[in-house]
Amino acid sequence: MSPASRRLAASGETAHQVPAADEMITEALLAATAETLHNPHPDRPDPLPDARPLPAPDQESWALAKEPNRLPREVWSAPDRAADRPFQERPEPPSGDAVVTAALRRGLPVDESVTTSIRGARTLDTSQWRSLCHSLMAYPETRRAGVAGAALIAQRVGLRELAWDLLRQLGSDDAARLAPAEYLRAGIAMADPDVARTAATWVRHGFVSDAAVLLDLARLLFIADEFALAAEALDAARHATGLTEQVQASVDHLAPWIEKALRPAAPARVPTGHVSFAVLDYKAPDENVSSSNIGDTVQTIASLGHLLRHEGVRLHGDDAVTEPVRRLAGRVRPEHVVPGPGADVDLTLVQRDMSRLDAVPENTWMLAFGWYMHSQFDLRFDFPFHENLQPLFVSFHINKHAILTPTAIDYLRAHGPIGCRDWTTVHLLLNAGVPAFFSGCLTTTIDTVFPAGHTPAPAGAPAVYVDTPVPEHDAGSELVTHLHPSVRSNPFARNVHDAVDLLDSYRSRYSRVVTSRLHAYLPSWSIGANVDFRPRNDADIRFAGLLDADEAARLAMREKIRDLVAPAMGRVLAGASRDEVYATWAATVAPEVERALVVHAAPVPAPSGTCDVAGIVTGVRATRTVVEATAPRSAAGELNVAVALDGNLRAQMEVVVAGVVRHTDRPVRVVALTRDHTAADHARLAALFPEVTFEWYACDGIDYGAVLGMLKHITVATMDRLLLPELLPHLDRVLYHDLDALTVTDLAELYDTDLGGAPLAARPSISYNYRHGVGNVIRATRLLKHDPAAARDLVRAMMQRHRHGYQGFNAGILLLDLAVLRADGFTAEFVPYAERYGLNDQDVLNAYAGSRYRVLDPRWNAWPTQEVVSEPALIHWAGPVKPWHEDRYVLLKEHWTAAESWLAARRG
């Protein structure tokens, strides 16, 4: 009955790309006046139609479930959020052109047309829209529209600082009209002390009157702990224009949470001699976070088995909680009963992702398990738990650096050791100094409350596919999803009942269960169903240690969890003190922690592949061509600048060299790593820049293997810079300069920077989605698809190499200490990372350096598409829109144009 892990073929779906705005729309926007209409609130686009229900003949409510597709809150945070959505056919979204044209036809002014169009688009070609907004910003008549639109794009792609810098330029009145919710969100994210009062003024004086926007303000004020102001905004939403059924339903969802915060209930009194125990539920004020996944309830059922298996447990508390738990107690298998004197246990329902508002009695014990990744309204994690909770962590999963604040780390240390569901979590926590071990998944123990004496599926019973498509050859099978909107609103008892019935059906109604969901696979296996696990991504970091477990390993995992939890649970039920329980827990799991430390520290195999690094270096060195300056400068101190390019960036290299040459009086040496270049290119550059010495290296034909992380707007030529330390043994320092960047001042100050022993100087990334080094590693593992061993090795190697909390850097401008890089054996060791782990050159450099780099002043790598740039020294147009694109505008493009003019005059 051991399930085989098989690759699930990709669906072939591709993301819908919004086409570029045509010239007619651009001209219309630029020509439009900036005057507002009498109605200050744009009509909101109609919601997209729901996805089609899952076809499931003869199925009941679970098979009829539909879940709105939602984008991941933080791009890097989850291994593959697509795997957390039901298998659905999704409607084609309207194009950006159609949305903005509709807004203009309705008579909206240009600024409202832009913000309405961006806000209403479910998919967004950000490069297209950023170009449009930057162009609008260049004209006084349309600047406000450009600023507002650019701010919305910035917020959407995780550039929180930029969003706030732009929104503050609007002023309060225009912010209220164009982007009130975005303004409040950005202000909260940047901890502005006045933003909540500003939003409250808008609500009280009617500056915001659209129901959906008022609802958004209420949500954000709530998460900012401005509960009274949130209540005002929510009440205004109830009486506002545009109160649709959908908005009303969301108002009704949020209202009890605000009431709960304003008038907190007193905890129930736990009689002397009783034990207070928490039962996890999954409701949350954020509807997108409030769980619709019945698999979460499956985890809670599995956790309760570790309480109920102790003999003589007597349950007390609210009947809505105790009754379904008593029913589970009646299902405990006799062979799993732990003898004991019994105990009186008072149950309290606690919401995993918003426990701070629960009425939790003092000294309440809980098993803490599952996935703690859920940020409320994308602004706040409710972790650590309520102060009255005393958690024992087992089957715990985490992969977000954002949740591992210093406070959270201290909390985990104080309540450890932490039993982790997967090895990824083990490595992340050990790297942060938290004692941790691999426990495996709690759902393997759910058989505790599923009696063995069940009626098996009859002969000829169909198979069931759980959140994975039914193949054509198995058309008689049925399709079920674990996601159902009613789970969000159903009471705890109903969800427990439905989860038990659903699992029972897997072993008594179906001949086989085929699923992509971990919490369908493991519990189905545990209760004896015939199950086949087909993960959508074998390299999903959530599966490390689970996917590769065979039948014997799963059985051992299940018994290990029972053996680890039982002693501490016994002490809890005996009324032992907090210190006694945690001492028992620590002593019980100590051997597992020691084993985890050994695994964590074990050497990671050096990456190997088909790429012969030494041979490549030898071959490229042989092509070295030096063209000395014919009009050398006499100033002291040569500037060594390296570029990497192929044949399509010849003109851009000229501009980059011009930017360096025209702003310094120092001698310049340009090291050019080229593809598709000839002696004619060498001669052309020498004639154009007689003051420059050129050192040419031909890198044609080099193959670094499958570089899975290569960005669409980047070519493989950028990988060649990884060879610089070995190609330039005669140089100890070089400034690597991307060709989408331009020097606008003397590079000497940057070039002479003291690196203090660091191998390089770089600027840290500022995007919320890319700034965390751990997040970048996790994102890279997603691309490995069906090479889970590579994903595990990469995570472990990076956790061994780099300190917790390191920040990723942008590699477009790098001051490199080649001597240090050579001493570290960088090229030989890390170039194979490209083939083994699919890393692009920037990721390889980050994998090598981690936090061991000198931080550059932002002006030496200024990003006009990611921040407000005032006094740049070196402008870098990172991203797909470049300053030489004739059909796209980008901020500070005039500097590039000026350099081109300077070149034209020199050619003269």
N, C-alpha and C positions, 0 to 999 in steps of 0.2 A: 504493500500500500504506500510505499515511499514515492512521493510525487517527484516527477522529473521537472527540473527547471528548464524550460525551453524558451528560445527566443521568439518573441511575438513580433511578427513582421510589422513594419511601420505602416500606418494607415495611408500614407501618401498625401495627406493633407498638407497644404502649404498656407502660411499666413497670408491673408489678403493684404496686398499692398495698395495704399491709397495713391492714385495717380497724381502727377504733378499738376498744380493749378495752371490753367491755360492763360495765355497772355490777356485775353479779354477780361477775365476775372481780376487779374492783377491790375490792369489799367483802371477798371471800375473802382477797385478799392482805393487806389492812389488818388483818383479824381473825386472820390466821395467827400462830402463835407464832414466836419467833426461835430456838427450840432446834434444834440440829443433829441429824441422824440419825446412827446408828452408822457408816454408810458415808459418809465425807466427800466422796465424789466422785460428782457427778451423772452419770446415764446420758447419754451423748452421743446426740443425735438421729441416726437413720439417715441416711446420705448420700442426697442426691437421686438419682433414677435418671439414668443418662447420657442425654444428648440422642440423638435418633434418628440412626442413620448417614445419611450423604448418599446419596440414591438415585442409583446410577450403574451402569446395566447394562453388562456386559462390561468394567468397569474392575477393575483389580487393587488392590493395597494402598492406593494413594493415594486412590482413590475411596471406600474403606471407612473412611477416617480419622474419628476422633471426638476432640474436644478439649473438656475441661470448660470451661464458661464461667467466666471469672474477672473479678472487678471490678478496675477500675484501681487501682493502688497509691496514686497521687496524682491527685486528680481533675483538676487543671488541667494536668498535665504533658504528656499526649499530645494531639495534635490531635483524634483521635477513636478511642479504643481499640476501639470497635465495629468499626472497619474492619480491625482486626488479628485478628478472630475469624472462624472459618469461618461460612459461611451455614448456620444450623441452625434446626430447630424445637426450642424449649426447653420443658421441662415447667413447669407452673404450680407455683410454690413454695407450701408450706403457709402459712396465715395466722399472724400472731403470736398471735391468740387460741387457735388450735389447739395451738400449741407450748407456751404457758404453761399451758394447761389440762391438757395431757398431763403436764407436769412436776408440777403439783399432785396430779393423780390418782395419780402414782407415789409420793406421800407425801413428796416433797422439802419441806424447810422453805422459807419465803418467800424467803430470800436466795438459795438455790441455784436455786429456781424462776425467779427473775428473771434471774440471770446465765446460767443454762442456756438460757433462752428467747432472750435477746438474742444470745448467742454462736451459737446454732444457726440464727438467721434469716439467710437469704441476702439478702433484701431487708428493709428496716427502715423503718417510719414513725417517724423519730427524734422528731418532735414528740409523737407519742402516748406513746412510751416515756419521753421526757424528763419529760413531765408526770407519768406514773405514778411515776417514780423520785423526782422532787422531792416529790411527795405523801408517799411513803414516808419520805423524809428528815425530814419535819416531825413525825414521831411517834417517840418514843424506842424503842418496841417494834420498829419496822421501819426505823429509820434505817440500820442496816448494809446492809440489802437495797437501799435507795435509793442509798446512797453507791456500793456496788459496781456497781449497774446503771448509774448515771450515769457512772461511770468508764469502763465498757465502751463506752457510747455516745460519750463524749468521744474515746476513742481511735479509734473507728471513723470519726469525722467529721474527724479531724485536729487535735483540740484536745489536743495532747500535754501542755502544761503543766497543764491542768485534769485530765487523766487521772492524772497523777502526784500532784497535790495531793490528789485524792480517794483514790487507792489507798493513799497513806501514812496516811490516816486509819483504815484497816482494821486496821493492826497486822499483824505477820508471820504469826501463826497463821491469822487470817481470810483474809489474802491468799493463803496457801498453799491454803486450802480453796476459796475462791471464784474467785480470778483469778490463779493463779500465773504463767502465761505473760504475761498482760497486765501484771502488776506488773513482771516482769523487763524486758519490752519498754519500758515507760515509764521505768524507771530507767536503762536503757541510753541511751534517747533524751535523757534529761536529765542524762547523764554522772554519775550517782550512783556514787561509788567503792565503796560497800558492797553494791550490789544483787546482784552476781555471787556474793559469798560467802553472802548470804542464800539465794539459789536453790540453791547447793551444799549448804547445811545441810538444806534441804527434801528434796533427793534422798537424801542420806546417811542421814537419819533417817526416811525413809518418809512424810514429810508429804504427798508427792505420789506417787501409786501408779498413776495411769492412764497407759497406754502413750502415748496420743496427746498428753497434756499433757507427759509427759517428753520426747517427741520435740520438741515446741515449745521446751522449755527447752534442749535440746541445740542446736537451730538458733540460738537467740538467744545462747547462750554462745559458740558457734562464731564468730558474726559480731562478737562483742565481743572476739575474740582470746583467750578463755579456753578454749583447746583441750583441756587436761586435764580441766577441769570438764565440757566438752561431751561428752567420751568417757565420763565417769561417767554423765551423764544418759542418753546413748544406750544404754549397757549396761543401765541400769535399765529403760529402755523395752523392751528385748528380753525381760525377765523379768517384765514388769508385766501387770496385768489389762487386758483389752480390747485385746490385741494382734491386731488384725484383719489380713487380707491387705494391705489398703491401707496401714495403718500400718507393717507389716513391709516393704513395698516402699519406703516413704519412709525407713525406717531404713537399708535397704540402699543407698539413694541417697546418704544423708549420710555413711555410715561411711567410704568411701574419701577423702572430703574432709577429715574429721577426721584420718585416718591421714596424709594428705598434709601436713597442717599440723604434726602432732606429729613426724613423721619425714621432713623434706623431703629429696628426692633431690638428689644433686649434679648440676650441669649436665654434659651430655656435653662431652668435650674436643674442641675444634675445632682440627684440625691447622693448623700455620702455613701461611699462603698460602690457606687456605680462607675463604670468606665464610659467616658465620652469618646465616640468614634465617628469620624467623618466619612460620608459616602459621596464620591465625586459625581457631579453632573456637569453639563456642558452648555448651559445657557450663558448668554453674554449680551451686553447692551448693543454691541456692534452686530448687526444681523449677518454680516458676512463671516463673522467669527463664531457666532453662536452655531453650534454644530448641527448639521443636517445629516451627519454620518452615523448610522446605527452601529457602526464598528466601534465608536467610542463607548457606547453603552455596553457592548460586548466586553470591552476592557474592564469596565466597572464590575460587571458580573464576575469576571475572572478574579478580580481583586477581592470581592466579597467572599469567595470560596475560602480564602485564607483566614478569614474571621470565623465563618460558619462551620468549618471543619473541626473546630475546637468543641469538645463535648460540653453540653450543658449551658450553652450561651443563650441567655434570655434577653430578648430585644424589647426596647422601650423607645418612646418618642412619638412623633407625628405619624399617624396611621398611613398617610400618603407615602411615607418612606418605609416604615416598618413592615407594612403588609406585603409588598413585593419581595422584600428581603426575607420575610418568614417563609414565603413560598419557595424561595431558593434554598432556604435551610432544610426544607422537607425533601429536597432533591439530592442532598449530599450522599455521595457513595460511601458505604460502610467502610470500605478498605482505606479511605482517606481520613477517617475520623481520628483526631488526636485526643486521647483520654485526658481528663482533667476534672477539677471540681466544679467547673462552670463559672459563669460570671453574668452580672447584669450589665447590659451595654445599652447606652442611650445613643441613638443614631441622629446625626445632623447632616442635612443635605448641604453640600458646599459646591460652589461653581468653580471649576478649575481655573477659568480665565478671568474671574472677577470675584475672588474670595474676600477681598477687603470690605465688601459691602454686606457680607453674610453675618448673621447673628450666631457667632461661634462661641460656645462655652469655653471657659479657660481649660487648658490642659486637654485639648481634644486631639486624639491620635488619628493618623490617616496613613494609608499607603499612597505614596505619590508616584505616579507612573504616567506613561504616555508621552505625547508630543507637546512640549511647551514652547510654542512658536507664535502665539497668536497675539498680535498687537492690536489693541482696541483703537479703531478708527485710524490705524496706521500712525499712532502717536505715542502709545503707552502700553508697556507690558505690565500686567498685574502680577509681578513676581519681585520679591518673595511673597509667600502666602500671608494670609491673615495672621496677625501676631499670636493668636491663641491656638494656632495649629502646630502640632508636633509631628512632622512627617518622617516616615521611613521611606527612603527613595529606592525603588526597585523598578526595573524595566523603564527607565527614564531616557528620553531622547531629547537632544537639543543640538542645534547647529547654527544658531544665530549669535554672532558676536554681540549684537546690540543688547541681548538679554543678559549677557554675562558682565554686568556692571560690577564695580568693586563691591558694592553692597550685596549683590547676588552671589558673588564668589565667596564672600565671608559667610553668607547664609548657608551655602552648600557645604562649606568646610565645617560649620558648626553642627550640621545635621547629617554629616557623612558617616561612613563612606557611602558613596552613591552607586547603587546598582544600575547599570546602563543596559538598555535594550540592544544596543549595537556597539561595535568596537569603535566606530567614529566618535560617538559621544564619550567613550572611555578616553580616547586620545585627546580630545578637546579639553576635558576636565583635568586630566593629569597635566597637560600643558599649562593649565591655569593654576596648578598647585592644589587641586581638589582631589582628595583620595577617592578613587573610583575603581570599579571592576565590571566585567561583563556578566550580567545576570541572564541575558536572553529575554525573550518576550513573555510577559505575564499571561497572555492568552493561551499559551501552551498548557496552562494548568486549569483551563475552564472545565475540563472533564470532571472536576470535583463535584460540580452541581448538575452533571448530565448523566443520569443513571445508565448503567450498562445494558439493562434489559429493555431495549427499544426494538420496535418492529423495523427490520431492514426494508430498503426499497424493493418493490416487487420486481419480478423479472420483466425485462422490457421497458423499465422506467426510463424516462428521458434524462439526458444530461442537463445541467443548468450552468449557464455562463454568467458569472458575476462581474459586472463592469468590465467586460471584455467581449469583443464582437463574436457572434456565432458564425463559424465558417459555413460556406455553402454546402459542404458535404455532410454537415450535421444540422440540416435545416429543421429537423423534428425536435430539436432541443429548445429550451426556454432561456430567456434573458432576464436577469434581475440586476438591480442596482442597490447598493448600500446607502445611496444618498436619497433622502426624501425630505422635502420642505417641512412636512409635518413634524419631523423630529425636533425642530427648533421650538415648536410650541407645545408639543405633547408633554404631559406631566411625566415625571420620572417613572411612575408605575407603568404607564402605557408603553414607554420605550423599553422597559425591562421585559414586559410581556411580549412585545413584538420581536425583540432580539432573541429571546428564548425560542419562540415559535419558528423564527427564520432559521436558526441553527438546527433545530430539530428536523426541519424539513430537508435540510441538506443531507441528512443521513437516512431519513425514512421515506422520502418522496423521490429522490433523484439517484440515478445510477452512478453519477459522477459530477463533481463540482470542478469547474474550470474558472480560475479567477486571477485577476491582476492585483487583488487587494491582500495585503498582509494579514489584515484582521478578518478576512474570510478564510484565507488559507490555513493559518495556524490553528484557530479554534476548530475549524472543520476537521483538520487532522487530529486534533486532541480528542474529539468526541467520536472518532472512528469513521468519519465519512471518507469516501474515496475522492481525493482532491488532487488536482493538477495545478501547480502554481506557474503562472505565466507573467512575470513582471514585465512592465513596459520598458524598464531600463535595468538590466542586471547590475549595473554599476551604481545604482541608487545607494547612497551612503547609509540610508536607513536599514539596508539589508546586510550590512557588514557583520558576518558571524551568524546570520540567519539563513541567507540564501545557500551557503555552502554546507549547511548542516544536513547530514544524512539522517536516516531513521534512528540509528543508535544515538547520534548526537542530540537529536530533538528529545528523545526519551531521557537522556542524561540531563539536558537542560531543564526539562519539566521537573524532574525529581530534585535537581539542585535548587531551583527556586523554592519548592516546598520546604526543603531542608533548611534553607537560609532564613526564610521568613518565620517558620514555626517557633523557634526559641524566643525571638523578640516579641512575637505576638502573644506567646504564653506569658511573658513578663508583663505585657500591657494588661492582659485580662486578669492577672493576679494583683493588679493595682500597684505595681512597682513604680518607683519614682522615675522622673525623666532621665536622670543620670544613670540609673540602673538599666533602663531599657536600652539607652544608646550604648552603654558599655557592653551589654549582651550582644547587641547588633554588631558592634565593632569587632568583638572577639570572634563571633561566628563567621564573619566575612573576611577576617584577616588573611587567611590563605588565598582567597580569591583576589584580594588587593595585591598581594605579593606576586601572584601570577600575572596580573595585569601590568604591573611595573616591569616585569621581565619582558613581556611581549612588547610593551611600549618602547623599551630601550634596545630591543634586539636590532641588529644592523639590517637596514633595508637593502635588498639586492641592488647593486649598481645597474642603472638602465643599460640595456644592450639592444642593438638592432643592426640594421643593414648599413647605417651611416658610418663610414670610415673617416673619423674626424682627423686623424693624423695624415691620412692620404689627401684629404681635402685641403688641409693647410699647406702641405707640400706642393700640391698642384697650383694653388692660387699664388703662393709665393713665387713660383716660377714665372708667373705672368707680370711680375712687378715692372712697371715702367715709370721712370722719374723724369719729369720735364721741369728743369730748373727755371726759376724766374729770370727773365731777361732784363728786368729793371728792378732788382731787389731793393728793398728798403733797408736803411741803415740803423733803424732804432733797435734797441736790445730787446730780446725776449720774443721768440717765434711763437705764434699762435698755431697750434695744430688742430685742424678741424676735419672731422670725418663725416662723410655722407655715404649713403647706400641707395642705389637706384637701378632701374632697368631702363630700357629704351624710351619709354613713354614719359619720362620726367627730365629729359634733356634741358628743356627751357626752364624748368623750375630750379634745376641745379645752378644755372646761370644767375638767377635772381637771388638765390641763397648766398652764393659767393659774393655777389655785388653788395648784399646787405652787410657782410662781414668786412669786405675791403673798404667800403666807403666810409666806415665809422671808426677806423683805427689807423694809427700810423705805424703799427708793429708789423714785422714780416709775417706773412701768412703761408702756411703749408696746408693744402687740401688733400686729404687722403680719400680717394674715391673708390668705393667698392661697387663695381658696375656689372651689368648684364646687357648684352646687345649693344655694346659700344665698340668703336673702332679707332684706329689712329687718327682718322679725320676729326673725331670728337676731341681727342687730345690736342690736336693742333688748333682747333677752333677756340677752346678754352684758354690755351696758352696765349693766343693772339689777343683775346678779349681782356685777359688779366695778366699783363706782363710782370706785375709785381708779385705774383703768386707762384710758388713752387707746387706742382701737382705730382701726386704719387698715385698711380693708377694700378688697380688690381682687378683682373677679370674673374668673375665668379660664375660665369655661364655654366649651366649644366649641373650645378650642385643640387643634390636632392636630400632634403632633411627628413624625408619620410612624410607620413600623413600628419600635417600640422592642422589638427582639428579646430584649434582656436583661432585660426587666421581670420581677421576681420575682412568684411567684404570690400572695403575701400583701401585695403593694404595689399601689397604684393609680396611675394616670397623674398624679394630682394632685401627687405628689412632684416631678414634672418641672418644675412651675411655679416652684420655688425658683431655677432657673437664670436667671430673669428679674430677680431681686432687685436686682442692681447698677443696672440701667436703670430699674426701677420706683421706686427710692428715691434720686433724685439729691440729696435734701435730707438724707440720712443717710450717714455715712461708716463706720459700724460697726453690725452687727446680729448677734445670736446666733440661728442657725437651730436649732430644737428640734423633733425628731420627736415625733409624738403617741403613740408607744409608749414614751415616756420620762417620767420624773418627777423634778423637782428636789426634793431633801430637805434643802437648806441654802441659804444666801444665795448667789445667783448673782453678786453684785458682784465677788468675787475673780476668777471666771472672766472676766467681762465686761471687767474692767480689765486683762487680760493684755496685756503688751507683745508685739506680733507681730513686732517687729524688721524690718519691711519685707516680711514674708511675706504672701501674700494671704489666708491662713486658718490657723486652728489646728484640729487634728483629732487623733483617737487612731488610731495604726496598728492594722491588723487583726492578730489573734493566731492565727487558724486557720492551720495549716500549709499548707492548701490555698488560702488566699486572701491570705496576707501578702505574697507577692512580686508586685511591680508587673508584671514581665514575664509572669508566669504568668497574671495577670488579663487582660492584653492577648491572650495566646495563647488563653485560654478564650473570649474574646469573638469571636475570628475563627471559631470553630467554628460559631457561629450564622449566619454569613453564607452558609453552604451553597454556593450556586452563583454567588457574586459574588467570585471570586478576586481581582479587581483591588482591591476594597475591602479585603479581608484583607491584601493586600500593602501597600497604602497605609497602613493603620492601623499595622502593625508598623513600617514605615519612619518614619512620623511620630513614633511614640513613642520609637524609638531615637534620632532626631535631637533630640527635645525633652528627654529625661530621661537622667540619668546612670545608669550601670550599677548594679544592685543596689538600686534604690529600692524602698521598701516601701509597699504600698497602705494606704489609710486608710478607716475607717468614716465615713460622711458623715451619721450620724444626729444628731450634735451638732457644730456648726461655728460657730466664731467667725470672722466674715467681715469683712475690710477691704474695704468696698465701693469705696473710692477707688482702691485698687490694682487691684481687679477691673475697674473702669471704665477705668482707664488702660491695662490690658492688652487692652481690647476683648473681654472674656471672653464675654459673652452672644452677641454677633454672630458670633464665631468658633467657639464650641464648642457652641451649641445645635444647629447642623446635624450634629454628630457623632451625635446620636440617630438621625436618619433615614439618614445615609450608612453608619454602622457598626453601627447597632442598639444603641447603648449606652444603659443606663439612667442616671438622674441621678447616682448615685454614681460610676459608671464615667466619666461625662463630667467630673466634678469631679476625679477622679484623673488623667484624661488631660490635664487642664489643669495641675494643680499638681505631679503627680509627687512628687518629694521636697522640693519647695519649700513646706513647711508647718511651722508650729510644732507640736511634739508636745505634746499635752495630757497632763496627769497622769491616770492611769487612773481616778481617783475621779470625774472629771468626765464620764466615759462608761463607767460600770461595767456589765458584761454578766453578769447572774446565770446565764444559760444557757451561758456560755462560760468562766467562771472562778469561783474562789472569791472572793466579795465580802465584805469585812469592814466597811469604813467608807466607804460610797459618799456622794458629794455629789450625784450625778445618776445615777439608775438608768435603764438602757436595756434594755428587753426585746426585743432584736433577734431576729428569727426569726418563725416562724408562730404560736407560742403567746404570747398576750398576757394581761396581768394582768386584763383585763375579761372574759375567757372564763369562763363559768360552768361549762362542762363540762371544763375543763382547769386543772390547778394548775401554777404556776410559782413558783420561789423569789422571795422578797421581795414577793410579791403583797400582803402585809399593808400595805405602804406605799401602794399604790394604793387599797386599801380604806379606809385611814385618810383619804386625801385626799377620797374620795367622801363619807365621813362628815362631814368638815369642811364640804364643800359643802352637804350636806343640812342641817346646823345653820345655815349662813348663809341658806339659803332659808327656814328655820324658820318 
